[in-house]
Structures are given as C-alpha cells and as structure tokens.
C-alpha cells in the first residue's frame, strides 16, 4: 500500500464522505474510490460499507484505521525531521525555565542555536509552585520541568539535567548546622506547599509522608518562588529544593542541608503533545544527542548536563 493510498484511506475513515475527502486532499472523488477499491482488492475484504446516503467503516476497516494511524503519523514526523536536518528550522520558540535552570542547560541551548541559527529562542520564567500553568495557557511552547510529569496531554522529552535534593531552612533552624538530614526528619517540619501543582510532582521535592508513614504538613501555600524564599527565610517553613538553589540564592538568612536518602531530581523537556512543532523536535533532538554523548563518555563540550557540587 503506497503512502498516498494510506493517506486517502485515513482521511476517508475520518470524513466518511468521498466528496469531502477528495476536497481535503485536492483530488477527485473517483481517485478516492479507486484507491479504496484497490486496497480492498489487496486485502480481500471491504473496508467501508457504502450506500447512497452513508459511508461507514467495517470492523476490518476500523482495525486497519487504528493500526495504520499511529504508524502514518510517525512516518510524517520522520519526514519532517529529515527536512529539518537538511534545511534547518526557523521561527520562534518560547521555553519556560525555573530560576537558574537556563545556566544549567546552557550547553543544550548553545547546541540548539548552533544547529538552528535562524530560530529565535525566547525565555519565560516558570514558578515552581505552579509548574504547568504556562504550558497549559500556551504562553510557553516547551518547558524544563522536574519529573515525574504524567499529564495525558503532555509529552515528556529527554532528561536534560539531574540535581540532588536539599532541604532549605532558615539560618536559625535546628537542622541548619547539620551535615545532612533524612526524609524521616521532614516529619518534624512544615514544608512550603504549591497552590497549583499535581501532588505527584510536589512529592519529588516535598513529600506528604515520611518513610515510616508520619504526615508532613504543607503550609504555607505559596504562588511564587520569591514567596517560598521569604516563607523559609522568615522561619515559617522549610522547603525541598534542587541543589542549584544553594549556589544561586545564598541569602545569609538561609541554610541548605542535603537530604541524604532523597532520590535525585531529574529535569526534562515537556511540551503539549498536540502542539509539537519542528522547533520543539529540534530542541528535543539536541537534548537527546547531548545526553547520548555524555553517556558514552564523549567530551562534553557544551558542558552543563552534570550536576554542580554543593
């Protein structure tokens, strides 16, 4: 079955009307009919039930539609990716990041700009207490978010950075002078909570229970990173943070203590599945290539995928 015939079949399966299918594909209705008949002869059974008024998929047609659809979309993506590789990409891409994350992925951004000099990369600040809001509103095309992200309408791309998790406390907090704390110690703390964040994401940095099952209070609820810093520095609560915060927010009223049994925090590119674009694919490909080079111990000329020491 040729690619054009697959396109005709899938379009007719969606439109269920020969005239609209022909108009959409800029061909004649007879060309649509010929393609479908050819496919049915090759398969040996009808794919559509046709009457003078109604066109319906047969059960076999429904099966073929489901099996061909994902493969056809993957083929088109592959063709577009090949075109992008030859001609480069252009246009504007707005990337959402948190705090110092643009510095931590500077190698990725440099590689992307080198490969796609005609593309314009813009940045927007994402607030950790509401990490998905700008993606949901369409104000950013893609975002660098900590994992996990399990939203059905969002695609999670390559991991671009890994951080240790620290507990941020005020300088007079009982934990401030410790070399480290454990997750069980968080049961004696109140942690800053977010106002618009899936619970499963919040648990990466601010768990709801200790390993023994003790509840961990999330209070106060904050809307911005600045509010979180203020709440912690004033002694209202503690906060689980990525290790980079210790470098970029060295307030004298704050202390950063490693959580020795916390799992590392991974950061990845995330975008709306339905709005995937050549620029997003190009950025994701650069991240995948840079990650593969790092894993194979190739020289990391772009530099910042490895965690900075605390």
N, C-alpha and C positions, 0 to 999 in steps of 0.2 A: 504494500500500500504506500503510495507516494505521499510526501509531506502535504502537498496541496489537497489531496483527497482526504487526508486526516482532518485538515482544517475545514473542509466542506462538511464532513460528517459531524464534527463537533459543533460547528455553527448551526447546522440544521437541528441537531439534538437540543440546542438551546432555544432556537427560534420556533421550531416546529411549524415552519411555514417556508415553502420553496421560494416564494417571491421575496420575502424579507431577507432570506439567506443570500439570494442572488444579489440583491441590492447592497447588502452589507459587504459582500466580498467583491463587488464590482464585476460580476459575471452574469451570464444569462441563466434563467431558470432551467433551461434544457441542459446546461452544463452541470448544474447541481444534480438533476435527475440522472444524467449519465454516470456521474461519479458514484452516486449511491447504488445504482444498479450494478455497476462494475464491482463494488465492494461486496454486495450481496451475492453475486455470482461466485466471487472468490471464496467467500466464507461458506456459502451453500445454504443460507437461510436468510429470511427477511430481517432487516434491522429496524424497519419502520412499518407500522400499519397505516395505510393511506386510504382515505375516502375523499369524496368531493368536498367535504367540509373540514375534516380533521386529519392531522398528521400526529401519530403517536409513536413513541419508541416501543419496540417489542422488548420482552425481558432480556433477550440476547443483545439488543441494541443498548439497553441500559447498562448491561455488564461491560460492553465494549466502550461505551462513553466513560465509565468510571475508570477503566483500566488505561485508556488512551490519554485521558485528560492530563493527569499529572506528568506523564512522560512527555507529552507535547509541550507543556509549559516549561519543562526542564530543557528541552531542545532549544526553544526560543531563547531562554536565558543564556544557554551556551553560545548561541549565535551572537547575541548581543554582547556577551563578554569578549568574544573574539574580535568583534568590531571595535569595542572599546580599546582592546590591546593594540590594535593597528592604528586607530585614529586618535586615541586619547579621548578624554572626556572634557566637557566644558559645562558651564553653568555655575550655580551657586548651591552650596551645601551648608546648612546650619547645624553645627554639632553642639550638643549640650554636655557640659562637664561640671564637675564639682571642685571648687577650691583650686588646689594646686595640681589637679589631675592633668591639665594640659602640659605641665612641665614633665610629669612622669611618663607621658606618651609622646614626648617631643620627637623621638626617633620615628615613630609611626607617622606623625604629621609631616615631618621632613621628607620621608619616602613618598608619601602621597603627593606632596607638592612637586617633587622631582618628576614623578611619573605623569602628572597631570597639571602642567603649568597653566593651562587655560582655565582651570577650575578655580572658583573663588570659595575659600573656606572661611565661614563666619562662626563665631562662638557665642553661646548664651550660657549664663550661669544657672545651674540646676541646684535647687535647695534640697539637701539630704532629707529633711522631714517630709518632703513631697516629691520623691524622685521621678514619678511617672507623669506628673501634671503637664509639663511642657511637651512631652511626646503625645499625650492624649489630645492636647489642644492644637497640635500641628505647628507650634512655634519653633520646634526643632525637628530636623529630619531624622537625626540619629542621636544617640546619647551614649556616654560611657557610664555604665551603672554597675554597682556591685551585684554579685549573684547570691542566691538564685533569682531569676525572673521567670515566672511561669504564667504569664498572661497569654490567653489563646490568640489574641490579635497581634502579638509582638513576636518578632524574630530575634533570637539571641545569636550573635555572631561570634567571632574569635575572641578569646581571652587576650587582653592587651597589657595586663599588669596584675601583680599579686602583692598584697600587703599583709603584714602582721596586724593583729588587733590589739589595741591598747585600751586601758581604762583612763579616761581624762577626769581628773578630780581637781578640786581647789587646793591651793598650796597648803592649807591647814588641815586637810582631810587626814584621818588616821592611816589611810593607805598611801599617802603621798611619799613617805620615806621608804617604802618597801622596794625590794628589788623586783618583785612580781607579785601578782595575786592569781587566784584560781577562779574558775566560774562559780564555784560554791560560795566564794566570798561575796558575790554580787547579791546574794540573798539578804545581806545586811545593808544594801544601798538602795537608794531610789535612782532610777535611770531616766534621763531625758527621753520623752516619747515624741513621735511624729504625729501630725494631725491628718496626713493623707498619704498613707503608706501601707502596702499589704503586710499583714502580720508576719508572713513567712520571710519577707525581705528584712523586716525590722529585727527579727531574731538573729540574723547574722552578726549584728553589732550590739543588739540589746535584747538578750533572751528574756523570755517570760518566766522561766523556771530554772532553778539550779539543777545540777546533775542529780541531786537527791530528791528533787521534786518541790523544793521550797519556792513559793511565788516570789517574783521580783517586781516591785512596784514601778510603774512607768508614770512619773509625774515630776515636773510639769510637762504639758504638751506644748511643743514649740512649732513655729511655722517656718523659721529660717535658721541657717547655720549661725548667724550672729546672735540670735536669741538663745541658741544652745550654748554658745560660748559664755554668754552673760549669765545664764542659769547656773552653769558649772562654776564659773569664777566667783560667783556670789555665795556658793556653798549650798544652793538649793538641791542639787542633784549631781550625779556623775554621768558620764556618757561613754559608751563604747565607740571608738574611732579607729580609722585606718592609721597606720604608723606614721604616714607622712604629716599628719596634723602636728606631731611633736616638732617637726622641722619648721613648718610654715606658720605656726601660731604659738610662738614661745612667750606667751604672756607671763609676767612674773607671778601672777596670781593663779597659774595653772600648773599642774604636775601630770606627767604621763607615765603610767605604770604598765608594763607588759602583762597580758593575761596569758599565763604560760600554757594553759590547756585549751585555748581557743583555736579553732581551725583558721587557717589563713583565709583572707578575704580576697576573692578573685573579682576582677573588673573586666567587663566585656562590652563590645559594641551591641546596641539594641536599637531596633527600628520597627516602625509599623509595617507589618507584612504586606498589606495592600498597597503601600506607597513606596515599595522598594524601587530604586532608580539606578541608572548606570553609575552615578556618583557614589551612592551607598555601596554598591557592589565593588566599586574600585577601592573604596576605603577599607572594606572588609577583606578584600584580596591582599591589600598591602599589609594589613594586620596579620593575616594568615601566613604570608610569606616571611614576615619579620619573625613571627613565632617559630616557624619551621627552621629558620636559620639559627635561632637561639638554641632550639632543642638539639640541633645537630652539632652544636659547639662551634659554629662558624663565627668569625669575628662579628661582634655586634656593633657595627659602625654607626648605627642610628642611636644606639645607646640606652634607652631608659626603660627597658622591659624588666630589668632586675630590680628587686626591692632595695631601697636605700637603707643603710643601717640606722638604728635608733641610738 
